[in-house]
Amino acid sequence: MYARNYTGLTGDDVIRWLNASSSANDSSATTTCQSGWSYDTSVYSSTIVTEWDLVCGDSWMASFAYTALALGQLLGATFWGAVSDRFGRRRPYYLAMFLMIGFGVLVSVSPNFVVFCLFQAVVGVNTVACFASGVTIAVELSGVTWRGHLATAINYFWTFGYMLLAVIAYGIRDWRRLQLVIAAPSFLFLLTAIFVPESPRWLYSRRRTEEADGIVRRIVLFNHQTLKDDIDIYVGASEEDVHSSCGDLCQTNRMRINTLLLGFIWFANALVYYGVSLFMPTMGGNVYLNFFLSGVVELPGYAIAQLSITYLGRRWPLCVTLTVAGVALVCTMVVPSDLGWLSITLTMLGKLCVTASWAIAICFTAELYPTVVRAKGMFASTLCGNVGNTLAPMVGLLSVYSPYIPLGAFGVVAVVAGFASLIPPETKGTHLLDKISTADSSSYTSVIPEDSLTVKKFQKTIGLDRDETESGVYGRGDISVSRL
């Protein structure tokens, strides 16, 4: 606030102060508020802003709380991928889930802002592992027919949680109680470890065939199929494959191109998705309703993604959804101010399409990387997405000039990413690669690779005909739980 004496205020004083305030060379002295602050509690009864007085000169700290979470996600993406490729998919997944939930509970009892940010960062470190490892497990446990469905279906539960958060927050306006209520019950999800097996494909790639055989037999038994004892396994992984590193993501020319393009596509999706999500509550009206509707609009987006993946493939649906999202957001810049409903409609369309594109990109990424580096590839893409996530609020600062300039910037990035998505090879109807040496465009085929790490001669072993095996227990060389 300005350090001015308002006692005996005259008209000339007001004019002089107004002129000084509008001047670029305003040198009026300022001072801190001497009597504290009074907060509006009509929407939120308690927030970190009101509890720790993150206003005036400390207002930047409120934004940093979100940045702490994003920085944690960046850090987590740098090492969880290597951990998942080294120690498996299942154990890192549940360890990260336990840490994420535990520190989520600790956030609710943070004694000060510094500790709050530290706990937020640790939560961020582990959220990326829960997401990327979960997708990897789903993809590697499914065959060609159901792979796209499972990789996409995961996203519905993200949106259900998104919408449920708006409902819970509407009823619980205190931030500590809200944090505790959404975090503590999540410990129940750890019970799913009883039902989720390790990825047999990963076990075969590590030459742990006995463990993998046991899991395969359990899957076959659950699917009410028969399996003879003489499973014929061919493990073609070299020592270099078994002991792969993050540098192997760029080992071949095709791997380099895929890694760079997928990184940019994830960056664009995250930038646009989080940027638009942060913009939605500022459109006016009830903030809880806006947040809820922002989640509702994602549901048809995932349905579009699921249908597109099934019938049209990955490349063109990804290109179209990103491009339409970008064009819709750019168009908000030229909508007249008296047509607010049209701006909201275009923004919602952009959110719907970028939701669909991200779901497609998740499946596409998991399919493009071979088994021995799939987790590293997923986490590398997630890392790029987290960069976009971190930059989204900064781009949003351009709204001081116009609320629609950030949306236009998001739109341009989305259009460029849409055209970039046409460069990688199509993976619809193809089989997952296992070795780094086969990761070139000619290796994505509907015929099982000769050096596959997974079950071979499965038709003779299981006693099924070719049509059944392509969509049944084994998806033409893929270990599948399609009937689960």
Secondary structure by P-SEA (a helix, b strand, c coil): ccccccccccaaaaaaaaaaaaccccbbbbbcccbbbbbbcccccccccccccccccaaaaaaaaaaaaaaaaaaaaacaaaaaaaccccaaaaaaaaaaaaaaaaaaacccaaaaaaaaaaaaacaaaaaaaaaaaaaaacccccaaaaaaaaaaaaaaaaaaaaaaaaacccaaaaaaaacccccccccccccccccaaaaaaacaaaaaaaaaaaaaaaacccccccbbbbbcccccccccccccccccaaaaaaaaaaaaaaaaaaaaaaaaaaacccccccaaaaaaaaaaaaaaaaaaaaaaaaccccaaaaaaaaaaaaaaaaacccccccaaaaaaaaaaaaaaaaaaaaaaaaaaaaaacccccaaaaaaaaaaaaaaaaaaccccccccccccaaaaaaaaaaaaaaaaaaacccccccccccccccccccccccccccccccccccccccccccaaaaacccccccccccccc
